[in-house]
């Protein structure tokens, strides 16, 4: 059954005051669908959790700037509650008492491991619609593959899944799903809009996409970082933003508990960091030659 259709009033559109865009995250407009993509184990879930905490509490470990606060629903179909217990404890250590109280009040975690959620079934679509009616500012799906049983290479099937997510957004909710990159991008380090695994629909139909990628070996070499240190860094890139001007990529460093923090490696600080590490490298090399 087709829902009621309403024609736009062009006179109202051009005569009313200019609309004030409400961004849930940098570049991510309210009531739209976005994605966070990256290879396995890079830190996508922790990134999504930290962004959720930023909205729920104001805690800004990524130095993104102030964001409007609100309720967040995090649907985890990949990691069990015990994993989030550890992650949230590490995050809570960074919070003030007021921020902890906000986390308790405004962050809502629903573990779904073992429940096999499927957006294209009536029961799960109804459940998620009931959650959307609570009008959270953000809903996170972790991870996309675990919220459907369709072929991700089938553009028709993926269009149906994305249509369900768009319907869930309504006028007041924003949805971000976590997804993996394709094998080629994972192996070659390609940071592009089309790095997302599966049908191009998963990139074309979302309005916003973040890409979390490991530091390449060549980049680490220019910074005089060894292999162990290289693996602690990841570059965060806004590979798609339909409703905002482009943003520069930023470097993040994985710290204790997997928490990501802003790293001074891009763009202006990169040369300074390289020079500093080069001096340390040469000093250690000099000592070793004695």
Secondary structure, 3 states (H helix, E strand, C coil): CCCCCCCCCHHHHHHCCCCCCCEEECCEECCCEEEEEECCCCCHHHHHHHHHHHHHHCCCCCCCCCCCCCCEEEEECCCCHHHHHHHHHHHHCCCCHHHHHHHHHHEEEEECCCCCCCCCCHHHHHHHHHHHCCCCCEEEEECHHHHCCCCCCCHHHHHHHHHHHHHHHCCCCEEEEEEEECHHHHHHCCCCHHHECCCCHHHHCCCEEEEEEECCHHHHHHCCCCHHHHCCEEEEEEEEECCCCCCCCEEEEECHHHCEEEECCCCCHHHHHHHHHHHHHHHHHHHHHC
